[in-house]
Amino acid sequence: MRRFAQFVIAWEWVWLLALLPVALFLHGWISLVLLLLPLLWGVRWVATRRFKPATAYDTAVLLLAITVLISLYAVFDIALSFPKIIGVVFGIFLFYGAVAVTRQVKHGVWYLTAFFLLAGIGMAFVGLIGVSWTGPVAFLNRVKGVLPTAVSRIPGTIGGVINPNEMAGVLNWVAPLLIALTIGLWRTLWAQRRQVWLLALLGMAGFATFMLIATLSRGGVLSLGLSLLIMLAVATRWGRWLLVVAIIAGIGFAFYLDLNTIFSGDLSDSGQELGFSGRLEIWSRAIYGLQDFPFTGMSMNGFRRVVHILYPLFLVSPDTDIVHAHNQLLQVGLDLGIPGLIAYLAIWGVSVALLWQSWHQTNSPVSRALIVGLSGALAGGWFFGMLDAITLGARPGFLWWILLALIVAAWDTAQSADSI
């Protein structure tokens, strides 16, 4: 029995990837296959006498899982909340599965990095088809025009169209890591005569950056710029001074131009222009909701229904579907209550601590390039989440859980003092 369990758990990552499409596109009775997820942990216990690999995130993830369970008390429409709940649950299993594979397979951190980057680029290609492009990049719609209608309409989205802001948020996880690896590894790859890999990195970095800018998302582009400054601050001493100067200059520039002018034209998921004033109004309603539902939240994904009933908006039409609170911290609080928000903040805090320790415990240029890239990806996601949000449990959110697993893998490598 134990040998069979060891065989099954050796292929855990493959089983999780096979279940990924089911978790992303829940449909009918086939969704019941996700009941196999707890079985995987049971098999791991038989094989290793542990349900999961140990990480620094364990306490925070456990608290987050408990708050998801508690939030069920406030659910008023299970069909509305169920996809988000499954997204979080599957994300947790995916996180621990990814950590396990990096510890079981030699150079597993690079295999996981490759998967993360290829998945991100794949989502960029989906965005190329699914976003309704406007302005100077409207020519990108020609790609959609040559495809059958059934292919160009993305399932599970509003009107079959991907919101460009959400696309920008996803690419803020991917583009900084690609840029850091391209710059940090070019000498190593060139010396090892692996120019093909260098060209692949350069091409993916250029494509991801172009697609992010093409979304015309002010928050997305601003987040990318700040993440690049963070990477410079991590990698160089002069970059820290540049970051301070840029922040001061940016604040002064924002007050001079008026934030509402800067963010005018940013669209909600329903296609309505929000601007900064619209966001302020949504944030105020989110704070009211957090005050009214401090312990359980208003159920995952419930804000979009409750806001127009309990907290009517004046600057946003009542017909507009407010998908989220346009701030990741407020949205997590609305979904899971203040305990869930504490757990979520703890995950971010642990991530920063692990990256800090990893940077100071390794001198490998290759390892440091990865750490700088992960720092940029984490920063890009954080800054984007202050003005917008990829909600906890959303379909693209599986990349965030893999990003956390990569942070653990980088820390593991720094602890072992091995060059990767």
ABEGO torsion letter per residue (X at the ends): XAAAAAAAAAAAAAAAAAAAAAAABBBEAAAAAAAAAAAAAAAAAAAAGBABBBBAAAAAAAAAAAAAAAAAAABABAAAAAAAAAAAAAAAAAAAAAAAAAAABBGAAAAAAAAAAAAAAAAAAAAAAABBBBEAAAAAAAAAAABBAAAABBBGBBGGBBBAAAAAAAAAAAAAAAAAAAAAAAAAAAAAGBAAAAAAAAAAAAAAAAAAAAAGBAAAAAAAAAAAAAAAAAABAAAAAAAAAAAAAAAAAAAAAEAAAAABGBBBAAGBBAEAAAAAAAAAAAAAAAAABAAAEAEBGAAAAAAAAABBBAABBAABBBABAGBAAAAAAAAAEAAAAAAAAAAAAAAAAAAAAAAAABABAAAAAAAAAAAAAAAAAAAAAAABBBBBGBAAAAAAAAAAAAAAAAAAAAAAGBBX
